Amino acid sequence: MQKRTVALLIVITSLAMAGIIVIQVYWVKNALHLQEEQFDNKVQVTLKSVVNRMFDARDSLAPDPSVCDEHCDHRTYQVLSAINPLRLDSLLQEEFGGMEISREYYWGVYNPACGSLFAGEAGPYHDKLINTNHFVSLSCLYQREQLMLGVYFPSERGVLWLRIFPYLLLALVLLAIVIFAFSFTIFSFLRQKKLSEMKSDFVNNMTHEFKTPIATISLASEMLLNNGVSESVARTRRYARIIHDENQRLKQQVEQVLQIAVLDKGQYRLKIKTFVADDAVKACIKSFELTVRDKGGMITYKPEAAGCAIKADYHHFTNMVNNLLDNAAKYSREYPEIMVSTGISGNMFFVGVQDKGIGISHENLKHIFRNLYRVPTGNVHDVKGFGLGLFYVKTMAEAHGGYVKVSSELNKGSTFVIYIPIDPKLEISRNSHESESEDIAG
């Protein structure tokens, strides 16, 4: 599938997800608005019922002069004289007690034109009570008056949210599941696509790597079949040596390919033995010196752990060092400059390989230890390999109980350090031997 098609699918699906989220938000707002309307209707009906019951019994109740103060005029007093605050409060409690709403409320009789409160309990919510949405007119007594009976619920918003909370929670859970599934699908798709590209590159590299020795062997074999060549022992031995060397090269490449399944499944076996790590590192450097010198470069060695013995698989340990040296030589510039150092950090022996090559970008640095991964170089394929080296180094280091650290800067070079645990018994023995040597010297 082409990159444009993949990008288009991701964009379309993302827009669809955004549309679903917008619709969910709209539904939540609409549900809250409906709850507010239902709540308001219930309160409105309740207030009208309270007013009707209060005015039905107004003739049997004596007016309460305490409800009026200097703000009242004659007409207002006539209205308020028909209101008994105790009776009104009792009716409100009785009516609201049968409703599934918050019982915390404040009520009052007020004139919205002047903002005066003539009766009721406003508490700290005087202004909010005057501007409440829950009110009924008391003009049924005197049409000229604009007195209102209003109620304010401090926790109204919370009550309404609590009503729709179960549905909101369910919608959020389902939406989270959809987003997670969508993200996981996209991530898996991109990962599989990347893996497919890596495998395609691996097949192309493997074909190229196998093709060269096979062609060389074929050419050398044809020369051996030539009568003129077969009569010369020296030339025969020369072509036989070429066939042997290319066959060994082909064998090593096949073993590298077979290592993929072995390392992935963890079916390798370590042959642990005790050896001096510094000697093994020196042997690896010696085998690479000629290759580096042929390129006009140099290898510098700084040993700081001479005589340090470790318990490890000698074959795999040297392969790890060789892989780092090989990468340092391949990814260096025209003249490789490689520095190898060894040392001890805590209970770990380490060997570091530093180069001044092309370096690795931060984006690629987090992927270099993945199986078959190779740093992209565009259409340039001048560096050979299958993308197994660093994966092998990391796997083997961890199999020995160690780890690998890397630091790199683009166009400035890279540093890889392998850490392998030192056997405490070997460390004690080494320290004792050094102490004895000092005593003898003294």
Buried (B, 14 or more C-beta within 10 A) or exposed (E): EEEEEBEEEBEEEEEEBEEBEEEBEEBBEEBBEEBBEEBEEBBBEBBBBBBEBBBEEBEEBEBBEEBBEEEBEEEBBBBBBBBBBEBBBEBBEEBBEEEEBBEEBBBBBBBBEEEBBBBBBBBEBBEBBBBBBBBBBBEEBBEEBBBBBBBBBBEBEEBBEEBBEEEBEEBEEEBEEEEEEBEEEBEEBEEEEEBEEBEEBBEEBBEEBBEBBEEBBEBBEEBBEEEEBEEEEEBBEBBEEBBEBBBEBBEEBEEBBEBBEBBEEEEBEEEEEEBBBBEBBBEBBEEBBEBBEEEEBEBEBEBEBEEBBBBBBBEBBBBBBBBBBBBBBBBBBEEBBBBBBBBBEEEBBBBBBBBBBBBBEEEBBEBBBBBBBBBEEEEEEEEEBBBBBBBBBBBBBEBBEBBBEBBBEBEEBBBBBBBBBBBEEBBEEBEEEEEEEEEEEE
